Every structure is written in C-alpha cells, then in structure tokens.
Amino acid sequence: MKKLAVFVGLAVLFAAFAVTATAAEVSGTYKQKMETQRGTSELTITLKQDGATVTGTVVRQFGEKRTEQQVKEGKVSGDQVEFKVETRMGENTIIATYKAKVTAEGLEGTVAMGEKPPRDFKAARQK
C-alpha cells in the first residue's frame, strides 16, 4: 500500500511538471499599433507568467489619452493565452477578453469587447 501511495504521489508530481513544462512562455512586452479614422492607437501588453497563471497590464495610448488596465483571469495552456481587462466607458464597464496563440514573434488572436463579436489582433513581442 505504501508503494502505491508513493507511486501515485510521483505520478501526480510528474503530471503537474509536464503541464507546466509544455506551457508557452508568455512573460514579456507586446506592442500593437493601429491606424484609425481619429488617429493612431498604440497598445502595450505587459504579461508576467507564474506557472499557468498570467498577470500584467494593458496600456492604450491614443494621442494624449493614456489608459492602463490590470490583466484579470489570465491563464496559459500550451501555446494559448487568455486574459481579460475591464475598461470604463462613461458609466459603463466593458470587459475585453483576449485569446491568442503565443509565437516567437508575439501574440496573434482575437479580442472581444463586451457583447460585440471578436476581432483579430496581433501584437509583436518586444526584445
């Protein structure tokens, strides 16, 4: 019975290590620049990974206006990262949900703002 308990314990430890080892490394800074009808919008995403958990900030610079939101519910699984940020628009709070594939070049995926359909986004990893 004791051997079985040791075996099960080692199997659980190995499985946890394997999941962590196969997760992509997302820690870093990513930038996206978009031209809009009203000017240039720059997005800087800074992520920090601790195992499968992701924290960080999303900073949007639009002309003189700068906003910063904290990453919430961030997680990484394999080469996929997902996180949310809350944005205030007047009296309303809108939740943006980012889902992306992590590549050597950066993040590539979608962002859904509230109830609107997701739109594509691509952010380059900064060296």
PyMOL commands that set and color helices and strands:
alter all, ss='L'
color gray80, all
select helices_A, chain A and resi 2-22
alter helices_A, ss='H'
color red, helices_A
select strands_A, chain A and resi 28-36+39-50+53-62+65-70+72-77+80-89+92-102+106-113+119-125
alter strands_A, ss='S'
color yellow, strands_A
deselect
rebuild
show_as cartoon
